Amino acid sequence: MSVLKSAQSLITISVSFLYLILVLNPIQVISSFLYPLSPNTVRKINRWCARSIWGIWVILSEAQNKVKVRFTGDAPVWKENSFVILNHQSSLDILVLLSLAWRCGRLGDMKWFVKDIIKYIPGIGWGMLFLDCVFVKRNWTKDSKLIGKLFNKYRDNNIPLFLVNFLEGTRATPSKIANSQEYARKNNLYIPQETLVPRTKGFIAATSALQEHLDAVYDVTLGYPQTPLPNLFTCFSARVAQYNVHVRRY
């Protein structure tokens, strides 16, 4: 039965990716021709596209695959413009964030800090490009002007926002944690035990530029009770039982 369930889940996720690439991406491309006439209409279309595919993935994990999402800490507030910072352990972190955004009424309003190369990938990358996500090259001299311009766009156009930033900049592994601890010792910083020393430039830039456009900052800690750490594939093949999400709202 478990093999059958895994096969069913993988078929469903495969179909959803075809839907993203063959249906939603073309809709997004076509919508761009409306931008000179009505930028707000284009944003609404792209928000619907995001809610559509990300909603499918939330339903797939929680309803079809019966993954339990265990929340602790502060209750998310509905429809807030939020800046979400969190730890990064696995590719599955992305799907867990979708579950949180869905509970905040912000599934279609997610904007991610993401590596620049991702925008060239059909499906997810193209979709995020049309959503005005924050693509970074990890070169602050090159990134800062583009990031500032994008944040001004969010604020000046009153764009609904659920901005996500993995402050560690990469997934935490034992070797990376050890290197991060050594860096913290040399620079007289707090020495983290389970995470990496955070990269603060993006956080400072976002909070400084967005200011009153943000209602709250969510400090989110993700954890998984199973070992080894699960990933997107193990989740989509119905082999994950639970996510743990701890939220602190400021």
Number of C-alpha atoms within 10 A of each C-alpha: 6 10 10 11 15 18 14 17 20 18 13 17 18 13 11 19 17 12 15 23 16 13 14 23 21 14 15 21 15 12 19 18 12 13 13 8 10 12 14 13 14 22 21 15 17 26 20 16 22 23 19 17 19 21 16 15 21 22 14 20 25 15 12 16 21 15 19 14 16 11 15 12 11 14 13 17 14 12 18 18 23 25 24 25 19 20 23 23 21 19 14 21 22 14 19 21 20 20 21 19 24 20 15 18 16 22 26 25 25 26 22 19 17 20 14 16 11 15 18 11 12 15 19 17 19 20 24 22 18 20 23 17 21 22 20 19 12 13 8 13 9 11 16 16 11 15 21 17 11 17 21 15 14 17 17 11 10 11 15 21 22 26 22 22 22 22 20 19 18 14 16 18 15 12 9 15 19 18 13 20 21 14 15 16 11 8 10 9 12 10 18 14 12 14 20 26 21 17 13 11 11 20 16 10 15 19 15 12 18 18 12 11 19 19 16 17 18 21 16 19 16 19 18 18 12 11 6 7 14 20 17 17 14 14 21 24 22 24 18 23 17 19 21 15 19 17 19 15 16 11
